Amino acid sequence: MTSYIMHTTMKYMTLIIILIGPQTILANDGKELHEMHCIECHSRMTGGDGHVVYTRDDRIAKNMRELQARVAHCSNGSSTTWSESEINKVTEYLNNQYYHY
């Protein structure tokens, strides 16, 4: 009986993940969103560690407003369809981690 319950539970959990999307469940803060969606592209751009785009001397974003606009731009370009709240979370994470505006 326990095996049946576990099997049924797993089927329903899989269905939920398929219906609402894995990123909704897994990515609940800016760091997770960033790691799931940004680093792969940035690594391709730099040919290595994608985090260097935030520490280079010629960073694009010079203040908090520009940082948020850049996150929104990247979100649109990568088709993440992030909500305003998710864009804010990633912006806040990047600011706290790298920029300190």
C-alpha positions in Angstrom: 0.0 0.0 0.0 2.8 2.4 0.8 4.5 1.8 -2.5 1.2 2.6 -4.3 0.8 5.9 -2.3 4.4 6.9 -3.1 3.9 6.1 -6.8 0.7 8.1 -7.0 2.2 11.0 -5.2 5.2 11.1 -7.6 2.8 11.0 -10.5 0.9 14.0 -9.2 4.1 15.9 -8.3 5.4 15.3 -11.9 2.1 16.6 -13.3 2.3 19.7 -11.2 5.8 20.5 -12.2 4.9 20.0 -15.9 1.8 22.2 -15.6 3.3 25.2 -13.6 6.9 24.8 -14.8 10.0 23.8 -12.9 11.4 27.3 -12.6 8.3 28.4 -10.6 9.0 25.8 -8.0 12.8 25.9 -8.0 13.6 29.6 -8.5 12.2 31.5 -5.6 14.9 34.1 -5.2 17.2 36.2 -7.3 20.3 34.0 -7.0 18.4 30.9 -8.1 16.9 32.7 -11.0 20.3 34.1 -12.0 22.0 30.8 -11.8 19.3 29.0 -13.7 19.0 31.5 -16.5 21.9 33.9 -16.8 25.2 32.2 -16.2 25.0 29.8 -19.1 24.6 32.7 -21.6 27.2 34.9 -19.8 29.7 31.9 -19.9 29.2 31.6 -23.6 29.8 35.4 -24.0 33.0 35.4 -22.0 34.3 32.0 -23.0 34.6 31.0 -19.3 33.3 32.2 -16.0 30.0 34.1 -16.7 30.3 36.0 -13.5 33.1 38.2 -14.9 30.6 40.3 -16.7 29.7 41.8 -13.3 33.3 42.6 -12.3 34.8 43.9 -15.4 35.9 47.6 -15.6 33.6 48.4 -18.5 30.3 47.3 -16.9 27.2 48.4 -18.8 25.2 49.3 -15.7 26.4 52.4 -13.8 23.6 52.7 -11.3 20.6 50.8 -9.9 18.2 52.1 -12.5 20.5 50.9 -15.3 21.1 47.6 -13.6 17.4 46.9 -13.4 16.9 47.9 -17.1 19.8 45.6 -18.0 18.2 42.7 -16.2 14.9 43.3 -17.9 16.7 43.6 -21.3 18.4 40.2 -20.7 15.2 38.7 -19.5 13.5 39.7 -22.7 16.4 38.6 -24.9 16.5 35.2 -23.3 12.7 34.7 -23.3 12.6 34.0 -19.6 9.2 35.8 -19.3 10.2 37.0 -15.8 7.6 39.0 -13.9 8.5 42.4 -12.5 9.0 40.8 -9.1 11.5 38.3 -10.5 13.4 41.0 -12.3 13.5 42.9 -9.1 14.8 39.9 -7.2 17.6 39.3 -9.7 18.5 43.0 -9.7 18.6 43.0 -5.9 20.8 39.9 -5.9 23.2 41.3 -8.5 23.4 44.6 -6.6 24.1 42.9 -3.3 26.6 40.5 -4.7 28.5 42.7 -7.2 27.5 46.3 -7.7 26.7 47.8 -4.3 24.8 50.9 -5.6 
